[in-house]
Every structure is written in structure tokens, then in C-alpha cells.
């Protein structure tokens, strides 16, 4: 009932008890669970999947202002279902939460929105694509051409996104495994948007250009009971290649997974163990120590880079707090990207 | 020396325990009544504050529709324009034993409430339980018991963090419970709004923004009620201090010789004064503590009735339980101490001027008051100032200032008037004894005047309040007969059933009068707008207090509106003025009707005209006209046919009874305070007579020596006391009537918004007169008895001791 509990439900609700029984495709509460081999279909799968417990539409962008300064923005819409059915009105079991952030090298602005499903305050339509909550919006005629906007008390942004390549399916054709126990989600991305638009800061508006990365993921049981948090990277290198990589930290050791994306959009899954991640520097953020400088390697791809936060204080002080912000990449490959870290208490 | 002085001072009290008891009792009475009223007020106010905190009301501005509910789509549209709002659906749900208030909030966006926090900490309650059907109700245990007794309601969880009679739930559950799908009563404007939003006035011109501090209707109405109580408490306090004044004066008088001796033995005046002050402080604390205990008991006894009144009259959430608050204890003791010193100031001042060597004068201790003419002048001035305040300022406080001036001025005028009456009376006296009696009365007057003032005030308050209460009851009963003309009142489950019932009744009842209303905002105040059909029930019965010619034709044709007296007085709207009921709909006011017991404004116009503007007016309530003999059968038949619960079918008599019960309770408190005040006044006379006793002997001894027997003297004592009381009562009558007029025409109008016609009740006055006489007799009996049994040697000694 308390908002923080709701958020907890939204973010980390499902332990081992929620495992699917192979072949039946649903968990104990009647939610559907992802199954290997299910083909994703578009534009249908851009829309919501009410049979699954949790789902998100997640945009991050690394931007450069006309003034030459670096910026980053985040826009996320979460759907969380209390029960696996649809209903109109206040008693719809679907709850929506959104986070927007704008990061500069010195400042980090955050806003949050919550909404009940079933009344039209928030939702997603697949075709023509629109995802919205209050006046925040990610919408376009189609998934390749999107307008993105959000605003908080002291910032706002209004951006145009144009896809430069194909969608990328992670894992096994979009079936992305999250633990040694086999928990999984459906996961695909559009990693290659070019971005133009305006950021509005307390100091005034800034025209920006850059690149955006859109993640789509839905599941009913994304984590194992022993898993306490994750470190997630989306990196765009100067040579046009890209890398999505995450590490799930657990009592039985780390579980890594990722996708190597060639400049032409060809994707190759990187199963557990092919990625090395090592925190280098800890920064005191919001009363805890967080690694804001990393060593990341993919030996198969001759990748060995150092990753550093643009603003180490990119703390998302939302109902369920976490760290998310833009990063710079140096080493064997140069580039930019985004880092998300959860579960550091 | 100091120790000896203390022992000396104390010896007086051990020799006069009755004086000590009387002094402490006076203090306890003064503090007790005052504290009782304060406790009741504090409890009620803390209940309001607590309810406000528990429900999160009064913290944020709100949006309300000018009329009717806000559609869900409007909320979503405003949200999608970026405004951060929280939706609330308020309503009332009938339960056996009365309505409960349902407050349905969007649990996701409503600011954190203690009851929600508490509930979310309970193991085994998940968000889904509260947000999804059937939902979860949160209520106090008393309310929860009533909810659980009903079949078919969602599960109930307990929370102490809610006012009694309130059910908190999610807005989705409230929709189902109240059968008001897609409706929102109000939208909270949350504090953190994004930058650069389009103004609400542009986005939603039809919604009214109500400021958080502007929603004080409840506070304003109840403030008047509490001010009423405070005024009565203060009156009792003042009357109680008369006793203290009398007793302190008496004790100082009797210790005059001892004081002289102590001073002559070398005790500095300063030390003596400090000792006396210490003594008074001690008494003030003891009397104050006893008074607090008394006040607590009185408050605890009265609070349930006050709470019932506040709930019934204003819908104000007040518990019947009394909590002991430290501030209340401190304030009560402070009042006791301050009151004691104020009442003893005169005595202390005289103490400083006791001549050490000079013999005591023959006049009574307190015989040296203000010159009579000056006192009369000040009294007249006070009365004039009071009326001036009323003429210059408006409002309840001005009303009380006027009453204060009137009462104080009249009290000051009493001794001069009595003196004048005695002078005239002396002119008619025949024979030496009767001449002596008149002269003696005048001589005694200064010593008795304070007590007589107390009696005057108590009698006047009794006449005034009695007249008000009786006028009210008479008017209200007659008004109820007019207003509740329908024999049976029925409430349908929903509009569809309402239509069915109306159709069904068409052939069975003489008339079916729909009761359909919507809430509108007039001058930023909530007003309930009713649409009525044209029927003789209204034309013949409706209690109009001001009207234009052909008023009912104008209403029936939708050309005019009636408004209730509260609204007329509050907004100063009268026949001939116009009122804007809805944006773009202004009607001339054709009449004003009395509407006792309703805190809010109300307006009436033709139903068809209202339906044109508000088509979705709920249609669930009806008044049914039928031969009273058949009403019972019809009720049974209706209940059977439509499966209506008993509370949905209310006969006229039941409504009348419950309305009268609320009003009876409203005056329980004033009645109780009234009787106590009179008791205190009687006590004051007794103490005054006892004070005078010491001086009576030198005055009585010569008369006795001249041959008047002691029992004759004793009878004359009683007679004298009665004569003074009767004269005081005579003067109290006009004062009381002026007081009643002020209460009815000024205080009630300000406090409740209605003016009552004044009725006179001579029988009540007679009873009061007898009560005053009885009080005087009782008070004089003790000194008279003493006199009758006085050994002649004591009287002789007067001549032996030339003091």
C-alpha cells in the first residue's frame, strides 16, 4: 500500500517461488513466464503484455550541446501488474511508474510519476506507437521515429529520435536468461537512434544532438532469490560497434550476459562468463559507496576498456532508488554509454 | 517571628474551618466550570486537528466542480496536461445506526496518511488487497464493528488513525460502495508541480480552485459554538470569584485585630504581605486542583452530548472520550491563581493600610466602595460601550462584547438602583422598627452588593438562556411540522431503481416528490441546489420568512430561486437580489426560508430548469405523500417489493424525533451551566452574609437592647435577605429579556445563521423568582439561626467592649 512498497513490487518482486514450471508457461500467481523459442512479433510486441508481471520501455541518450558540453537523459516507463488480467477503471491491476532524469557533469535532475492503469492516465499502444504517463510521452508514427518528452520541477526535455539500424534481439532471439536457475525475460533493443532536440535546464534551454538507446523488456520472474542487484552497461563505440552487458550479483557468484552489436546491426549473444567486469573506484553517493569507474572486457572481441561516470552523483532518488547516468569509455575502444547500478545498500 | 506569624495566620483557619471550606469551594467551582468548558473545547479542537491530519485535509488546495461531480475523464485530461493531482471520491453510506463518511482516495497518488502507513505495515495485507476488488476498508474499531455487521461489504482493517464514523478506502472501492462509478468529488493539487504548466483556469475553467485555508466552514461554524461555551465558562468563573472575594474579605476582616497585633509586635508589613500572598497562593493551588478534578468530571459527563451535537449539527468529527492535556492543567491552575489574586486585591490593599494603633471603625470592612453616583455612571457607560461595539463591529465577538458590557454595566448599576429603591421604600415606612429595617438594609447594601450582582447575573443568564432555548424548541417543533410534510421518505439504491420506485408509487401514493440536488459553489462556498416539482406540499407548508408576491409560481416556472436563511444572511442576499447558481445561470431570489439545523447554504428552484443544466442529477430520494393511516402498509410493501433495507425507508416521525434529539442535546450543556451558575450565586450570597455577620452585632445589639427579641431580629434578617433578592430578581427580568433578545437576534444569527422569533414564558420567570427567594432564604438561614441562638451575653458584650 505504501508507495515504497508498491515500488518494491514493481522492481524486485519475484523470488524463486515465482519460477515457472517448464512447459506450462505460468507461475503460481497465474502470470505468464517467458519461454525459449517464442518468436517476437512487431509492432505487436512494442505494446504492453498484461499477462506478464513486469515490463518496461527504457530510453537512455548521450547528448552533446551546441555549447560542446556533455549531457545524458533517461526516460523509463514501468508497468507492474498486481494480477494477470485487464480491467477498465480504478481497479485495473496494472500500475505504472516512470522516471525521467537529466544529467550534466555537475548536476543530476530526477522526476518520478505514478499512475493507475485502466483510467487512461498512463499506458502504451503498439501501433501507432505511444507510451505515456501524465504529460510524459514517447510516441511516433512508428517505432523508428519517436518524439520523447518529460518534465520535472526544474528541468524538461523534448527530443526527436530517428532509428539508424534494425532492432536487436538479446539472448536467444529475444529470450534473455538472467540467472543460473534459468530465470529469463523477453528483451530487445533499438540501440541506434540519432537524437536532436532541446534540454531545458534552470539556466535556460540547450540545443543538443547525440545518440539514444531504447530497451524493451518484460517478464514475470527476472531474478533469482540470491541475486541482490545488477550492473548494466549500454555502450556505443566510436567505430560504430555497440555492447550491451550486465552483471547480476548473487550469493553464488556473478552472472554475466551481453550482446555484441556490429556496426551493421548484426547481434551476437555473449552468454555467462564471456564478459569481465571489475569496479575500479568507489564514490560516496547518497550515503553509500558505489563503483563509478569500471574495467570491462570482452576477450573474444579484443575489448578492454575503462568506463567512467560523467557525473558520479547520478543518483536516482526515486521511491526505489538506484544509480543511473551517462559514462565515457576509453581504452581499446573509445565511446559513450549509460550505466545502471542497483542493489548497493 | 515568621514562624509564629505563620502559626498565627493559620490558627484563623483552624478556628473557622467552614470559611476555609467555602473559600476552597468557591475557588474550585470557579476553576472547575471554566476548566470543564476549556477541556471540552480543547478536546473538540484537537479532534478537528487530528481528523484533519488523519485525513490530510486542509493541507492542499483543491479543485471542485461548480456543480456535481468531476468526471474521471477530466482528471485524466488534467493529468495528461502535466498537473499533479490526487483524486478523491467522498460520500455517505447508510448503515444501521447512522451514516458513515466514505473517503475514497487514489492510494497511489494521495499524500501519505497515517492510517495507510499503519495498514501497510500489517503483515498479510498486500497492495493488491487494497487496490483490487473487493478492496479494503480502513476504519476505527467502533466504525469497523458496524461495517463488519453488514453483509457484502469488503474486508475491514482497523486503524486508530481515523476519526470516528469515517471509512477510508481506495477510490476504486469507494466507487463500488457508493455506486458512483467514474465520479470524483475533489482533486488535491499536490505540492510539487512541474515547471511551465498551462494555468488551471485555462485548462479547467469550470473547476473551482478552493484554497486550503479557505475551507474553514467547519472551523467557522464550530468556532461560534465554542465561543458560546467559553462565554458561559467565563460567566461561571466570574461568579465563582465572587465567593472567593467574599471569603477573603471576611477572613481579612476577622484577622484585623491579629494583624494589628502582629504588626505591633514588630513583623514588617512586607513580610506580612508576603506571608498572606503565600497563603493565598497555597489556597489557589489547592482550590484550583480540586477545581480541575471537578472540571474533568463535568467535562467527561458533558462531552458525549457536545460531541453528539457537533457531529449532528456540523458533521464535525469529535470523540466522546476526554484526554487529560498538560496545557489544560497548567492553564486551569493559572486561572485559579490569577482569579484568587484578582479577587483578593482589594483585601490586600487594605491590609497595607491597617492602622497599627488606631481603633477599628464601626463600618463594615467592605463598606467603602465607589461613590454611588460614580458607579452608576460607569455602569451606564459600559452598557453604552457594549452597544456601540455592536453598532461599529460585526460578528460574534462584537455580540459578546455587547453582552459583556451589558451584563457588567447592569451589575454595576444594581447597587445604585437598589439604594434608590430602598430610599423610596423608606418613605413608606411606618413606625420606628420598620424605619430601622429599611435604613439597616441600606447600610448593609454595600457589603451585599457583590453577592447581589452575582445573583443578578445568574438570574439574567437563566432568563435569557431559558427564553432562547424555549423559543427555539417552540419554533423548531412548528418548523419541523411544516418542513417534513411528506409521510414517508425513501432512498433507492441507484437511479434505475429510483425510476422504478417512482413509477410503482405513481398509482399507490397521493404524490411522489423527488428530492434531487447537486452541490454548487456560490461565492466560493458550497451550496446545495435542489430541484423541486410544483406541488401544494411546498406551496402550503414551506416555511418562508421573506418572499415576493407569487413566489411559488416564479419557482415553479424556473424564473426564480428560494434560498435558505443561512445563505441569505451569510451572503446578504434577499428577495430582489440575484444569485448565480451555475456559470451562466443567474436567477432572481424570490424567497428565503428558515432551515434550522443545517450548517450549509441551500437553494431551491424548479426541477425541469435544473435538469436542463445538470442532466445527470441523482434520482434516488423521494418524499411520499399518502394518507398517514396507510403509510405503514406502504412502507412494508415498498420494502418487500424493492428489497429495500429499513434505513432506506424512513417515516416522518422518525426524522422528527432524531432532529429534536439533536437539538435537545445542543442545549444540555447550556442548561447544566445555567443551573450551576445559579448555585454559585446563592453560595455568594451566603458568604457575603457570613462576612457581614461580624459587623452585625454592634448594629443589632442596640436594637435588641431597645426590646426587640432575638427571634424577631432573626426573622427580620431572613426577610431582609429575601427582600433584596426579590428586588434583584425584578431587575434581572428586563436584563434577562435583553439578554435573550441578544442571544436570539445577534449571537444565534452569527453562530448558526438563523434568527428565531422570541417567545415569552412568564411561568419560567415565576419559577426563577421562587428559586431566587429560596436561594436568599437558604443563604440567610444560617446567620439567622446563629442570631436566634446567640447568648444575650454576647450582645451585652458589645456595649462592654468599646472596640
Interface residues (C-beta under 8 A of the other chain):
Chain A: X1 X2 X3 X5 X6 X9 X82 X83 X89 X90 X91 X93 X95 X111 X114 X115 X116 X119 X120 X121 X132 X134 X135 X151 X152 X153 X154 X155 X156 X200
Chain B: X72 X73 X75 X76 X79 X80 X81 X82 X84 X106 X107 X108 X109 X112 X116 X117 X119 X120 X125 X126 X127 X128 X130 X131 X132 X133 X135 X170 X171 X172 X173 X175 X181 X182 X192 X193 X194 X195 X196
